[in-house]
Amino acid sequence: MQAIILAAGMGKRLKELTRDNTKCMLRINGVTLIERMLRQLDSRKLNRIVIVAGYQAEKLISFVNSLNINTPIEFVINDVYSKTNNIYSLSLAADKLLKDDTLLLESDLIFEDSVLDTLIDDPRPTLALVDKYESWMDGTCVKLAADDSIDAFVPGKRFKFSEIGDYYKTVNIYKFGREFSISHYVPFLQAYRAALGENEYYEQVLRVIAMLDEPGIKAKRLTGQAWYEIDDIQDLDIATSIFTPNSDERVRLLQSRYGGYWRYPKLIDFCYLVNLYYPPERMKAEIRASFDKLLTEYPSGMRVNSLLAAKNFGVKQDMILVGNGAAELIKSLLSSLTGRTGFIRPTFDEYPNRYNENESVYFVPARPDYAYTADDVMEYFDDKAIANLVLVNPDNPSGNYIPKADVLRLCNWCGERNIKLIVDESFIDFADEEDSTLLNNALLEKHPHMYVMKSISKSYGVPGLRLGVLASGDTGLIEALKKDVAIWNINSFAEFFMQIEEKYKSDYRDALQRLRAERARFQNALSSLDGVSVIPSQANFVMARLDDDISPKELLKALLIRHNLLIKELTTKTNGRNYLRLAIRNREDDDLLIEAMRTEIRCLRGDTNEADKL
């Protein structure tokens, strides 16, 4: 078997990064794409490797020759790389295809070793390597039959988003049996090039062949192996985090993104908090139906969006402010505060991080589960001379919950002392208590020193919309904050969500019930794990304590590297203690996490039988 690598392109989308280098000379974690690929192929004891070079060919050839690759390497030069596409590059190596079974690869790929193994080890002679389509992928897709026959090649211009559930993405790695190249591929390649020119793609030839009664090629489906195609600087950035050989660095790079994990193949996020049971499909369909208008027209300004929020939450328009996520409102509100401010830790760090450290006073509950009551808060801050107090209820990450009646006692206590009380109830809808919210006209008017924050992302399952609200009977401050944020601070999709949300109230209630039921089930399952103590939660997440011999950081790393599961460890938030925060997702995902944790905890505790299975 031999390999042919197509490496003639210019990589224009990478701009200055490929000004003086071909794309395959880009470095990921200090190693060029071409060196990594050549060493992977070299270890497979191939008869030879053929590289079709073009742009910056001399530099590429010089570099490859310096690598001391044992497999014989031959070069084919495409001198007209700027005027042709990869169909021409491959045609220049067509005679090579006729001599041996061939692995055909594009040079802008990075992949783990098992990607090659799954193709080489399959006894079928001619295969197109494919992976289930995901939203980060771009380029040629295929539709498959149950027996791996390729029903159709789908080029980008024929791609239909309504059919993505049926699509597999070509990985741009193929295995061509010599007989297939002789009888099918090379004759069709020459005919296609003669008929349609040299500025086409070699996959188009496969598309024609797939239409034959006996096409001679089938698909090989990947089953979770990691690969990535490098087309732009974002691809380069993501591939760096996926393929770093240092697992600690991989964790650091992934955590530093603070979201956007839909770009990561098959990663399941138990770190960021969202309601997977809402919005309902009908609501999403209604938003899709208005997509064109929402995309191409301006949203309303602050006045109209405040009216929509007032309608949804049953408060007066002059008492509510809409934000680009709660984070925008937290920044604006805390910037308006003066004096010493009380925080309860551990908590959502956006609050203390947005305030002057020298003016911050922290209450850390003494209990191992970080539980506290309204009386605990009042007792601690009674002699601290604070001007403001921040309460996240249920708290994050502990899930601690103070009943509504007790929050109102705390509110009265603050009022008697001229303390402004900021209550973040982003997770309040998940609590078992009925009518737990403080978003109520009468309460807000009665307690103008109380400010109620709510993140729509958390409970309504729409973090991509970036929506939050702040309400208070202090209409003067609300008006000032409306002037502080931008007039168009939310987009049209977020505005439309608020416009139609009221129609789906019953769906929302059902979603909350389903999440509460899954929370109870998940907490029970988590409690069954040896070495794990669950702290009961009233939010859409659970905090759990690990035994002292189980490192949260090592568990996080093992779950990410071996299972593609991302969790949040809390050693920084809890002063080095062994705590985790785990989002509640759905039954299928939650069971995956439970079983993965069971396995990895046994491994961390030295269970060699469990480690051997991995």
C-alpha positions in Angstrom: 0.0 0.0 0.0 1.1 3.6 -0.7 -0.2 7.0 0.2 -0.8 10.1 -1.9 -1.0 13.5 -0.1 -2.5 16.4 -1.9 -0.6 19.5 -0.8 -0.6 22.0 -3.7 -3.2 24.5 -2.5 -2.5 28.0 -1.3 -4.7 28.1 1.8 -6.0 31.6 1.1 -8.5 31.6 4.0 -5.6 31.5 6.5 -4.4 34.8 5.1 -1.0 35.9 6.6 -0.4 32.5 8.1 0.0 31.0 4.6 1.6 34.0 3.0 5.0 32.3 2.9 4.0 28.7 3.7 1.7 26.1 2.3 -1.1 25.2 4.6 0.4 21.8 5.6 3.4 23.7 7.1 1.2 25.3 9.8 2.2 24.2 13.2 -0.2 22.8 15.8 1.3 22.4 19.2 4.7 22.9 17.7 4.4 20.2 15.0 3.6 20.9 11.3 0.6 19.2 9.8 2.7 17.5 7.2 5.3 16.2 9.7 2.5 14.7 11.9 0.8 13.1 8.9 4.1 11.7 7.5 5.1 10.2 10.8 1.7 8.6 11.1 2.0 7.1 7.6 5.6 6.2 8.2 4.7 3.9 11.1 2.3 1.9 8.8 5.2 0.6 6.8 3.9 1.7 3.4 5.7 1.1 0.1 5.9 4.8 -0.6 4.4 8.2 0.0 3.6 10.6 -2.9 3.2 14.3 -2.2 1.6 16.5 -4.8 3.1 19.9 -4.1 2.4 23.3 -5.7 2.4 26.5 -3.7 5.7 27.0 -1.9 6.8 23.6 -3.3 10.5 24.1 -2.9 10.1 25.1 0.8 7.8 22.1 1.4 10.2 19.6 -0.3 13.2 20.9 1.6 11.3 20.6 4.9 10.0 17.1 4.2 13.5 15.9 3.2 14.8 17.1 6.5 12.5 14.9 8.5 14.3 11.5 8.1 11.1 9.6 7.1 11.9 5.9 6.5 9.2 5.4 3.9 10.4 6.4 0.3 8.9 9.8 -0.6 8.2 11.0 -4.1 7.1 14.5 -5.2 4.8 15.5 -8.0 4.7 19.2 -8.9 1.5 21.1 -9.9 3.1 24.2 -11.5 -0.4 25.8 -12.2 -1.7 25.4 -8.6 -3.2 29.0 -8.7 -5.3 28.2 -11.7 -6.4 24.6 -11.0 -8.1 22.7 -8.2 -7.4 19.3 -6.6 -8.8 17.3 -9.5 -5.8 18.5 -11.6 -3.4 17.8 -8.7 -4.6 14.2 -8.4 -4.6 13.7 -12.2 -0.9 14.4 -12.1 -0.5 11.4 -9.8 -2.9 9.2 -11.7 -0.2 6.8 -12.9 0.7 6.3 -9.3 -2.8 5.2 -8.5 -2.5 2.4 -11.0 0.5 0.8 -9.3 -0.7 0.0 -5.8 -3.5 0.2 -3.3 -3.6 3.8 -2.1 -4.4 5.9 0.9 -5.5 9.3 -0.5 -5.3 12.2 2.0 -5.6 16.0 1.9 -2.7 17.7 3.7 -4.8 20.1 5.8 -6.1 17.4 8.1 -5.1 16.5 11.6 -6.3 13.2 13.1 -5.5 10.7 15.8 -3.7 7.5 14.8 -6.9 5.3 15.1 -8.4 7.2 12.2 -5.9 5.6 9.8 -6.1 2.3 11.6 -9.9 2.0 11.2 -9.5 2.5 7.4 -6.4 0.3 6.9 -7.7 -2.6 9.1 -11.0 -2.8 7.3 -10.8 -5.7 4.8 -12.9 -4.0 2.2 -10.5 -2.7 -0.5 -12.0 0.7 -1.4 -13.5 3.0 1.2 -14.5 6.6 1.8 -13.9 7.6 5.4 -16.9 9.5 6.7 -18.2 10.9 10.0 -21.7 11.8 11.1 -22.4 15.4 10.1 -22.1 18.1 12.8 -22.6 21.8 12.5 -18.9 22.7 12.6 -18.2 20.7 9.4 -17.9 22.1 5.9 -17.6 20.6 2.4 -18.7 17.4 0.7 -21.2 15.2 2.4 -22.7 11.8 1.5 -25.9 9.9 2.1 -25.5 6.2 3.1 -27.5 3.0 2.9 -27.6 0.6 5.7 -24.9 -1.6 4.1 -22.5 1.4 3.8 -23.2 1.9 0.1 -23.0 5.6 -0.9 -26.5 6.6 -2.1 -25.3 10.1 -3.1 -22.4 12.5 -2.9 -23.7 16.0 -1.8 -21.4 18.8 -2.8 -21.7 22.1 -0.9 -23.9 23.8 -3.4 -26.5 21.0 -3.2 -26.4 20.8 0.6 -29.8 21.0 2.2 -30.0 21.9 5.9 -33.4 20.2 6.1 -31.6 16.9 5.5 -28.6 17.2 7.8 -29.8 14.3 9.9 -29.1 12.0 6.9 -25.7 13.4 6.1 -22.2 12.1 6.7 -19.2 14.3 6.1 -16.3 13.0 4.0 -13.1 13.2 6.1 -11.1 13.5 2.9 -9.2 10.3 3.6 -9.9 7.5 1.2 -8.6 3.9 0.5 -8.5 3.1 -3.1 -7.9 -0.5 -4.1 -5.6 -0.8 -7.1 -8.3 -2.6 -9.2 -10.8 0.2 -8.3 -8.3 2.8 -9.5 -7.7 0.9 -12.8 -11.4 0.0 -13.6 -13.2 3.0 -12.1 -11.4 6.0 -10.7 -8.6 6.9 -13.1 -10.8 6.4 -16.3 -13.5 8.6 -14.8 -11.0 11.1 -13.5 -9.6 11.6 -17.0 -13.0 11.8 -18.6 -14.4 14.2 -16.0 -11.3 16.5 -16.3 -11.5 16.4 -20.1 -15.2 17.3 -20.1 -15.4 19.9 -17.3 -11.8 21.3 -16.9 -9.1 21.4 -14.3 -10.8 23.7 -11.8 -12.9 21.0 -10.2 -12.7 18.7 -7.2 -11.7 15.0 -7.2 -14.8 14.2 -5.1 -16.9 15.1 -8.1 -15.5 12.0 -9.8 -16.6 9.9 -6.9 -20.0 11.4 -7.1 -20.4 10.2 -10.7 -19.0 6.7 -9.8 -21.5 6.4 -6.9 -24.3 6.6 -9.5 -23.2 3.3 -11.1 -24.9 0.0 -10.4 -21.6 -1.4 -9.2 -19.7 1.7 -8.0 -17.0 -0.4 -6.2 -16.7 2.0 -3.2 -18.3 2.0 0.1 -18.2 4.2 3.2 -16.3 3.6 6.4 -18.0 5.3 9.3 -15.9 6.7 12.2 -17.1 5.9 15.7 -15.8 8.8 17.8 -12.2 9.1 16.6 -10.9 12.7 16.6 -10.1 14.6 13.4 -10.2 18.2 12.2 -9.9 20.0 8.9 -7.9 23.3 9.0 -9.4 25.9 6.7 -9.2 29.1 8.8 -7.7 30.5 12.0 -10.6 29.3 14.1 -10.0 25.8 12.9 -6.4 26.1 13.8 -7.3 27.4 17.3 -9.8 24.5 18.0 -7.5 21.8 16.6 -4.7 23.1 18.9 -6.9 22.4 21.9 -8.1 19.0 20.7 -4.8 17.6 19.7 -2.4 19.0 22.3 -0.4 16.0 23.7 -0.5 17.6 27.2 -3.8 16.6 28.8 -3.5 19.4 31.4 -3.0 22.0 28.6 -5.9 20.6 26.7 -8.2 21.0 29.7 -6.9 24.6 30.2 -7.4 25.5 26.5 -10.9 24.1 26.5 -12.0 25.8 29.7 -10.6 29.2 28.5 -13.1 29.3 25.7 -16.1 29.8 28.1 -18.5 28.1 25.6 -18.8 27.5 21.9 -18.4 23.8 22.5 -20.7 22.9 19.6 -17.5 23.2 17.5 -16.0 20.3 19.4 -16.8 16.8 17.9 -19.1 14.9 20.2 -18.3 16.8 23.3 -21.0 16.7 26.0 -21.0 19.8 28.2 -21.9 19.3 31.9 -20.1 22.5 32.8 -22.4 25.3 31.5 -25.9 25.4 32.8 -29.0 25.2 30.5 -32.5 23.6 30.4 -32.4 20.9 27.8 -36.2 20.4 28.1 -37.1 23.8 26.7 -37.8 25.5 24.2 -40.3 23.1 22.6 -40.0 22.1 18.9 -43.0 24.2 17.9 -41.4 27.3 19.4 -38.2 26.6 17.6 -40.1 26.1 14.3 -41.9 29.5 14.8 -38.5 31.2 15.2 -37.1 29.4 12.1 -40.2 30.5 10.1 -39.3 34.2 10.9 -35.5 33.7 10.4 -35.1 35.9 7.3 -36.8 38.9 8.9 -35.1 38.5 12.2 -31.7 38.2 10.5 -32.1 41.2 8.1 -34.0 43.7 10.2 -33.1 45.8 13.2 -34.5 44.9 16.7 -36.5 47.3 18.7 -34.9 49.6 21.1 -34.9 49.5 24.9 -38.4 50.9 25.4 -40.1 48.2 23.4 -38.0 45.4 24.8 -38.8 46.6 28.3 -42.4 46.4 27.4 -42.1 42.8 26.2 -40.2 41.8 29.4 -42.8 43.6 31.5 -45.6 41.6 29.8 -43.8 38.2 30.2 -42.9 38.7 33.9 -46.0 40.6 35.0 -44.2 43.8 36.2 -44.5 47.4 35.2 -42.5 48.6 32.2 -40.6 51.3 34.2 -39.5 48.7 36.7 -37.7 46.2 34.3 -34.6 46.3 32.2 -33.6 43.8 29.5 -29.9 42.9 29.1 -27.7 41.1 26.6 -27.5 38.2 29.1 -27.6 38.8 32.8 -23.8 39.5 32.6 -24.4 42.9 31.0 -26.9 43.8 33.7 -24.6 42.6 36.5 -21.8 44.8 35.2 -24.1 47.8 34.9 -25.8 47.4 38.3 -22.6 46.8 40.3 -20.9 49.7 38.6 -23.8 51.9 40.0 -23.3 50.7 43.6 -21.1 52.3 46.2 -20.0 51.3 49.7 -19.2 47.9 51.2 -20.9 45.0 49.6 -21.6 41.6 51.0 -21.2 38.4 49.0 -21.8 34.8 50.0 -19.1 32.4 48.7 -18.7 30.2 46.8 -21.1 31.9 44.3 -21.4 33.1 40.7 -18.1 34.9 40.4 -19.4 37.5 38.0 -20.8 39.4 41.0 -17.6 39.7 43.2 -15.4 40.0 40.1 -17.3 43.1 39.1 -16.8 44.9 42.4 -14.0 46.5 44.2 -12.2 43.9 46.2 -11.3 46.4 48.9 -15.0 47.1 49.4 -16.1 43.5 49.4 -17.1 41.5 52.5 -17.4 37.7 52.2 -19.5 35.2 54.1 -18.3 31.6 53.7 -20.8 29.1 55.3 -19.0 26.8 57.7 -21.0 23.7 56.7 -19.3 21.1 54.4 -22.3 21.4 52.0 -22.1 25.2 52.0 -25.7 25.4 53.2 -26.9 28.6 54.8 -30.2 30.2 55.8 -31.5 33.7 55.8 -30.7 33.8 59.6 -27.1 32.8 58.9 -26.8 35.7 56.5 -28.3 38.3 58.8 -26.2 37.1 61.7 -23.0 37.3 59.8 -23.5 40.7 58.2 -25.2 42.3 61.2 -22.1 44.1 62.3 -20.3 44.5 58.9 -21.7 47.9 58.0 -22.5 46.9 54.4 -24.4 49.1 52.0 -25.3 46.3 49.6 -25.9 42.6 49.8 -25.9 40.0 46.9 -27.8 36.8 47.2 -27.9 34.2 44.5 -30.9 32.0 45.2 -30.6 29.0 44.5 -26.9 29.6 44.8 -24.3 28.6 42.3 -22.5 26.2 42.7 -24.0 24.8 45.9 -27.7 24.8 44.8 -28.5 26.1 48.3 -32.1 27.5 48.4 -33.7 29.9 50.8 -37.5 29.8 50.8 -39.4 32.8 49.6 -40.8 33.8 53.0 -37.2 33.8 54.4 -35.9 35.9 51.5 -38.6 38.4 52.3 -37.5 38.4 56.0 -34.0 39.1 54.8 -35.4 41.8 52.5 -37.1 43.5 55.5 -33.9 43.2 57.5 -32.0 45.0 54.7 -34.7 47.7 54.4 -34.4 48.5 58.1 -30.6 49.0 57.7 -30.7 50.9 54.3 -29.0 48.0 52.6 -29.7 47.4 48.9 -30.5 43.7 48.4 -29.6 42.2 45.0 -31.3 38.8 44.5 -30.3 36.7 41.5 -33.0 34.2 40.9 -31.7 32.8 37.6 -32.3 29.3 38.9 -35.5 29.9 40.9 -37.8 28.3 38.4 -36.2 24.9 39.1 -37.0 25.1 42.8 -39.7 22.8 44.2 -41.5 25.6 46.0 -44.4 27.0 44.1 -44.6 30.8 43.4 -41.0 31.3 44.5 -40.2 34.3 42.3 -39.8 37.9 43.5 -40.7 39.3 40.1 -44.0 40.7 41.4 -45.3 44.3 41.1 -46.5 44.5 44.7 -43.3 43.1 46.2 -41.1 45.3 44.0 -43.0 48.4 44.9 -43.1 47.5 48.6 -39.3 47.0 48.7 -37.7 49.5 46.4 -34.3 48.6 47.9 -34.6 45.1 46.3 -33.2 44.4 42.8 -34.1 41.1 41.2 -31.9 39.7 38.5 -32.8 36.8 36.2 -30.8 35.1 33.4 -33.2 33.8 30.7 -30.5 31.5 29.4 -30.4 29.3 32.4 -34.1 28.3 32.8 -35.4 28.8 29.3 -32.7 26.9 27.5 -31.6 29.7 25.1 -28.1 30.7 26.1 -27.3 31.6 22.5 -29.9 34.4 22.6 -28.1 36.1 25.5 -31.1 37.4 27.5 -31.5 38.6 31.0 -33.7 40.9 33.0 -33.3 43.1 36.1 -36.4 44.5 37.9 -36.8 46.8 40.9 -39.2 49.3 42.4 -36.3 51.8 42.3 -37.5 53.2 39.0 -34.9 55.9 39.1 -32.0 53.5 39.0 -33.7 51.3 36.4 -34.0 54.4 34.2 -30.4 55.2 34.7 -29.3 51.7 33.9 -31.4 51.8 30.7 -29.3 54.8 29.6 -26.1 53.0 30.6 -26.5 50.0 28.3 -26.8 50.3 24.5 -30.2 51.1 23.0 -29.9 48.0 20.8 -28.4 45.7 23.4 -30.3 42.6 22.3 -30.8 41.2 18.8 -34.0 40.5 16.9 -34.0 36.8 17.7 -33.9 37.5 21.4 -36.7 40.1 21.0 -38.8 37.7 19.0 -38.3 35.0 21.7 -39.8 37.5 24.3 -42.6 38.3 21.9 -43.8 34.7 21.5 -42.7 33.2 24.8 -46.0 33.7 26.6 -47.8 31.3 24.2 -45.6 28.5 25.5 -46.1 28.9 29.2 -47.6 25.4 29.6 -44.6 23.9 27.7 -42.3 25.7 30.1 -44.1 24.3 33.1 -43.9 20.8 31.7 -40.2 21.3 31.0 -39.5 22.4 34.6 -41.3 19.3 35.9 -39.3 17.1 33.7 -36.0 18.6 34.8 -37.0 18.4 38.5 -37.7 14.7 38.0 -34.4 14.1 36.2 -32.6 16.0 38.9 -34.0 13.7 41.5 -33.1 10.6 39.5 -29.6 12.0 38.7 -28.9 12.8 42.3 -29.9 9.2 43.4 -27.7 7.7 40.7 -24.8 10.0 41.6 -25.2 9.0 45.3 -24.6 5.4 44.3 -21.0 6.1 43.2 -18.4 5.1 45.7 -16.5 8.1 46.9 -19.1 10.7 45.9 -21.4 12.6 48.3 -24.2 14.5 46.7 -25.4 17.9 48.1 -29.1 18.3 47.4 -29.8 21.1 44.9 -32.8 23.2 43.9 -31.2 24.3 40.7 -30.4 22.6 37.3 -27.1 21.4 38.6 -25.7 19.3 41.5 -22.7 19.9 43.6 -20.9 16.8 44.8 -18.0 16.2 47.2 -15.4 13.6 46.3 -13.5 11.6 48.9 -10.1 13.0 49.8 -8.3 10.4 47.7 -10.1 11.4 44.5 -8.7 14.5 42.7 -11.4 16.6 41.0 -8.8 17.9 38.5 -7.7 14.4 37.6 -11.3 13.2 37.3 -12.2 16.2 35.1 -9.2 15.4 32.9 -10.0 11.7 32.6 -13.6 12.4 31.7 -12.6 14.9 29.1 -9.8 13.0 27.5 -11.3 9.5 27.5 -15.0 10.2 27.4 -15.5 13.6 25.8 -17.4 14.8 28.9 -16.8 18.3 30.3 -17.5 19.0 34.0 -16.6 21.8 36.3 -14.3 21.2 39.2 -14.5 23.6 42.1 -11.1 23.5 43.9 -10.5 27.2 43.2 -14.0 28.2 44.3 -13.9 26.0 47.5 -10.4 26.8 48.8 -8.9 23.5 47.5 -11.7 21.2 48.6 -12.8 18.2 46.5 -16.0 19.5 44.9 -17.6 19.2 41.5 -20.5 20.9 39.9 -22.5 18.8 37.4 -25.2 20.2 35.1 -28.5 18.3 34.8 -29.0 17.3 31.2 -31.2 14.5 30.0 -31.4 10.9 31.0 -29.2 9.6 28.2 -26.4 12.1 28.8 -26.6 11.9 32.5 -26.3 8.1 32.5 -23.2 8.4 30.3 -21.7 10.7 32.9 -22.6 8.4 35.8 -21.0 5.3 34.2 -17.9 7.3 33.1 -17.4 8.6 36.6 -17.8 5.2 38.0 -15.1 3.9 35.7 -12.7 6.7 36.2 -13.1 6.9 40.0 -12.1 3.2 40.1 -9.1 3.9 37.9 -8.0 6.9 40.1 -8.2 4.6 43.1 -5.9 2.1 41.5 -8.3 -0.5 40.1 -6.1 -2.1 37.5 -8.9 -4.2 36.0 -10.9 -1.1 35.2 -7.7 0.6 33.9 -7.0 -2.3 31.6 -10.5 -2.0 30.0 -9.6 1.5 29.0 
